[in-house]
Amino acid sequence: MNLSEIKRVLVVGAGTMGHSIAQVYAQSGIEVDLVDLKQEILDSAIKKIKLNLNLLAEYERVPRDEIPAIINRINPLTNLETAAKRANLIVEAVSENREIKRKVYSQLDEFCSEDTILASNTSELNIFNVANIKNPERLIIQHWFRPPHIIPLVEIVAGRKTSPEIIDLSFNLLKKLGKTPIILKKFTNAFIVNKIQQAINSAVFGLLVRGIATPEQIDLAVKTSFSLRLPIVGVVQNLDFVGLDVLSDVLKNMGLELSLIKNNVEQGNFGVKTSKGIYDYSGRSEEEILRKKDEKYLKILDFLEKINAFEPV
């Protein structure tokens, strides 16, 4: 199957993620069947999609006069069999319950063609051990982030049997939708972002349980510190600004050693200060790199202060 053959998509599950994923496909001109068990859930999903599109139009992300056509491309229904039989791609977005997902894939395996691509929006499960289907080469994880119609990232995770063609097709399709797809090199539970968020949550729970700070203090601390840096230097490049030599000493004090850091330090690559570390800065001076970074920090800080972003929503 190639990109031009994906003319109709089925999204299974019209909840928090499903309705928004269906909206993204419809915005790109693709016909979408949105399936759920109850009509009231589907009615609520269409209402949310209309609100989403109107908000996007306010910010000139969607032409307002295209909204009716987008809505018309979304077909809400409760009959999974009918939708599965005509879908080129099926996006599974049901709850993170192994038994529910297993049942859904059993039904899809019965209803749809063996060539139909099956993409799971699971946020952490090894769907390749959950779904028992014919032709597992077509099964892949496409993990979207809430809200899908706004957040750019989609993590692509393949199983051992997923075909390279399905991986490439997933990447190109998501690019066509205007998303930022990232293909993981290998499977790991929770993937990239949720694995990092789980580590943060663990630290937050510890602070709350021990009474070290209030929820409001924790959020304010995060918003007014490393959250400002994240859009500019992320979590890995930030290590180059800390200095890999400094980080090496910190790790030693903790009784730890990381080959990525050790090898760079031994080669004299300390990060920004030497124009090479985990990232290569192509011979640019430390002053030039720091100025570019700080200018972006200031632009973000100005914007966040103007919209009172440090106050709770």
Stockholm file with secondary structure:
# STOCKHOLM 1.0

chainA/1-313         MNLSEIKRVLVVGAGTMGHSIAQVYAQSGIEVDLVDLKQEILDSAIKKIKLNLNLLAEYERVPRDEIPAIINRINPLTNLETAAKRANLIVEAVSENREIKRKVYSQLDEFCSEDTILASNTSELNIFNVANIKNPERLIIQHWFRPPHIIPLVEIVAGRKTSPEIIDLSFNLLKKLGKTPIILKKFTNAFIVNKIQQAINSAVFGLLVRGIATPEQIDLAVKTSFSLRLPIVGVVQNLDFVGLDVLSDVLKNMGLELSLIKNNVEQGNFGVKTSKGIYDYSGRSEEEILRKKDEKYLKILDFLEKINAFEPV
#=GR chainA/1-313 SS CCGGGCCEEEEECCSTTHHHHHHHHHHTTCEEEEECSCHHHHHHHHHHHHHHHHHHHHTTSSCGGGHHHHHHTEEEESCHHHHHHHCSEEEECCCSCHHHHHHHHHHHHHHSCTTSEEEECCSSCCHHHHCCCSCGGGEEEEEECSSTTTCCEEEEEECTTCCHHHHHHHHHHHHHTTCEEEECSSCCTTTTHHHHHHHHHHHHHHHHHTTSSCHHHHHHHHHTTHHHHHHHHTTTHHHHHHCHHHHHHHHHHTTCCCHHHHHHHHTTCCBGGGTBSSSBCTTCCHHHHHHHHHHHHHHHHHHHHHTTTTSCC
#=GC SS_cons         CCGGGCCEEEEECCSTTHHHHHHHHHHTTCEEEEECSCHHHHHHHHHHHHHHHHHHHHTTSSCGGGHHHHHHTEEEESCHHHHHHHCSEEEECCCSCHHHHHHHHHHHHHHSCTTSEEEECCSSCCHHHHCCCSCGGGEEEEEECSSTTTCCEEEEEECTTCCHHHHHHHHHHHHHTTCEEEECSSCCTTTTHHHHHHHHHHHHHHHHHTTSSCHHHHHHHHHTTHHHHHHHHTTTHHHHHHCHHHHHHHHHHTTCCCHHHHHHHHTTCCBGGGTBSSSBCTTCCHHHHHHHHHHHHHHHHHHHHHTTTTSCC
//
